Amino acid sequence: MEDKYLNKTLTGFYVGAFNHIKECTDASWKLNTELLPHLELINQNPYIKTLFSKGFEQHNTKLSFLEFAYFKSVEDKLECTVFPKLREEFECISITKKAPIEHKFKVKDEHLKYIFSKDYLNLWHYHIELDSDNKAEHNRFWSVVSELLS
């Protein structure tokens, strides 16, 4: 499979997507304001850009998750340093590497035009998910994740 990773050329697109989604009012896609400081911190890392996120009790679930794109140059650090630390910190965590995929959705809202671009997920990315009934554990998850990825 062709190597499709975040790079300097694509970074602007994902920065634009993040800035655009901050203005979205659609309840299904609106950013969780509690997560915004964590997402902004992660997006300050020039080698990582957030794609999707959900916080505890958002959409009535007990899951928190983050999907993010990354430069190939940080993949080893993620795999060998960051992810092992997350697995040590949290019992109910899953981390999945996701292959590039073109998706075909219709844009419902101007603020979603980036997310519904066929190329939005057409690069390697990771999905990190915490499954817990404990809100404090979710708060800690976001603090640790944002610290490790920033």
Backbone hydrogen bonds, N-H to C=O, Kabsch-Sander energy under -0.5 kcal/mol:
donor,donor_aa,acceptor,acceptor_aa,energy
4,K,2,E,-0.8
5,Y,3,D,-0.6
6,L,70,Y,-1.8
11,T,7,N,-1.9
12,G,8,K,-0.7
13,F,10,L,-0.7
14,Y,10,L,-1.6
15,V,11,T,-2.4
16,G,12,G,-2.5
17,A,13,F,-2.1
18,F,14,Y,-2.2
19,N,15,V,-2.5
20,H,16,G,-2.4
21,I,17,A,-2.6
22,K,18,F,-1.3
23,E,20,H,-1.5
24,C,21,I,-1.4
29,W,26,D,-1.4
30,K,26,D,-2.4
31,L,21,I,-0.6
33,T,31,L,-0.5
35,L,32,N,-1.2
36,L,32,N,-1.1
38,H,35,L,-0.7
39,L,35,L,-2.6
40,E,36,L,-2.8
41,L,37,P,-1.8
42,I,38,H,-2.4
43,N,39,L,-2.6
44,Q,40,E,-0.7
44,Q,41,L,-0.9
45,N,42,I,-1.7
48,I,45,N,-1.4
49,K,69,A,-1.9
51,L,67,E,-3.5
52,F,67,E,-1.2
54,K,65,F,-2.1
57,E,61,T,-2.0
58,Q,55,G,-2.0
60,N,57,E,-1.5
64,S,130,L,-2.1
65,F,54,K,-2.2
66,L,128,I,-2.4
67,E,52,F,-2.9
68,F,126,Y,-1.9
69,A,49,K,-2.8
70,Y,124,W,-0.7
71,F,47,Y,-2.0
72,K,6,L,-0.5
74,V,71,F,-1.7
75,E,72,K,-1.4
78,L,74,V,-2.3
79,E,75,E,-2.7
80,C,76,D,-3.0
81,T,77,K,-2.1
82,V,77,K,-2.0
83,F,78,L,-3.0
85,K,81,T,-1.5
86,L,82,V,-2.1
87,R,83,F,-2.5
88,E,84,P,-1.9
89,E,85,K,-2.0
90,F,86,L,-2.1
93,I,90,F,-0.5
93,I,91,E,-0.8
94,S,129,E,-2.4
96,T,127,H,-2.7
98,K,125,H,-3.8
101,I,121,L,-1.8
103,H,101,I,-0.5
103,H,118,K,-1.1
105,F,103,H,-0.6
105,F,116,F,-0.6
112,L,109,D,-2.5
113,K,110,E,-1.3
116,F,112,L,-2.3
117,S,114,Y,-1.7
120,Y,117,S,-1.7
122,N,119,D,-1.5
123,L,121,L,-1.5
124,W,4,K,-3.5
125,H,98,K,-2.0
126,Y,68,F,-2.3
127,H,96,T,-2.6
128,I,66,L,-3.0
129,E,94,S,-2.7
130,L,64,S,-2.9
131,D,92,C,-2.3
132,S,62,K,-2.2
132,S,130,L,-0.6
135,K,133,D,-0.7
138,H,134,N,-1.5
139,N,135,K,-2.4
140,R,136,A,-2.3
141,F,137,E,-2.4
142,W,138,H,-2.3
143,S,139,N,-1.8
144,V,140,R,-2.9
145,V,141,F,-3.1
146,S,142,W,-2.2
147,E,143,S,-1.8
148,L,144,V,-2.7
149,L,145,V,-2.3
150,S,146,S,-1.0
